[in-house]
Amino acid sequence: MKSYLRLWGRSIVAPFVAVIVLVSGSCLAAEETLKLGGTGGALGTMQQLADAYALSHPGVRVQVLPSLGSSGGIKAVLAGAIQIAVSSRPIKEAELKRGALVVEYARTPFVFATSVPARVDGISTAELVEIYGGRISSWPDGRRIHLVLRPAGDSDSDLLKSISAAMREAGEAAEMRKGMLFGVTDQEAADLLEKTPGSLGTSTLAQILSERRRLKPLKLDGAEPSPANIANGSYPLHKSMFLVTGPASSAAARDFVDFVRSAAGREILERQGHWAR
C-alpha cells in the first residue's frame, strides 16, 4: 500500500514540477535586457536610474556598459548593437537621417575640479587663461598645479576653448606642451585628477557626485556650479545630456527613456547634479 501511495504521489507531483520548470524557463526567457552605453560621465547616474527602473519593471534589465564615448554610443545604437545611447553632444544631421531619435534629458554644470584641499574654493576665467597658457604654475599655497587635459577634439576640450578666444589660445598651448597629463575618457580623467597632487582639470558635477569622486568642483568667477545656477543662468558652463534610440530599439528602450524624464527619474537626476527641465 505504501509503495502504491509513493508511486501515486510521484505521478501527481511530477506534472506540477514539469509545469513549474516550464513556467520558470519561459519567465527567464521573457526577460529583456537593454544595453545602454555612451559618454562616460553619464554612466554613474544611468546605473542609478537603471536600478530604480528595475524595481518597477521586473521583466526588463538595463545593462550599463563601460564608456563608449558619445560618438561610439551613437554608432552602436544605430548599428543595433545597443538599444540606448547616452551622449554629451548634440546629434548630427547624418545620424538623424539614419533613424536616430534623440531627447535632451538634463543639463549638468561643466566644472573645473581639483584634488587640492578645500581651502581652494574657486577660480576665475582670467586665472584659467594664465594657468593653461603656462604663465601661472602654482596654487596660492605654493604647491604646483598639474593640469589634466582631454584630447584635442574631445567635447571637454571644445567646451573649454569656447569660453573665449584667449582661452582657446591657452588651451591649444597646453595641448602642445611636453609632459602634460591626458585623460582619454571621462573616467581616466577623473582618476588622474584624484591621484595627482595639485591637479586641475575639467569634469561635470554629475560625474563627481554619481561616482563619489574625491574631487572639489570650483566656483567659476564666484558662481557656484549647481543645478539651480544652471537654471537661473548665473553659472555659465554646462553640458547638455541626451538619450538616443535607433530604428532597432525596442518599446522597452523607449519606455526607459520616458522613465528617465518622469518625476521619479528627475528626482534621481537632480540628486546627482543635473538640472532636469
Secondary structure, DSSP 8 states (H G I E B T S, - for coil): -HHHHHHHHHHHHHHHHHHHHHHHHHHHHH-EEEEEEE-GGGHHHHHHHHHHHHHH-TTEEEEE-S---HHHHHHHHHTTS-SEEEESS---HHHHHTT-EEEEEEEEEEEEEE-S-TT--EE-HHHHHHHHTTS--B-TTS-B-EEEE--TTSHHHHHHHTT-HHHHHHHHHHHHSTT-EE-SSHHHHHHHHHHSTTEEEEEEHHHHHHTT-S-EE-EETTB---HHHHHHT-S--EEEEEEEE-TT--HHHHHHHHHHTSHHHHHHHHHTT-B--
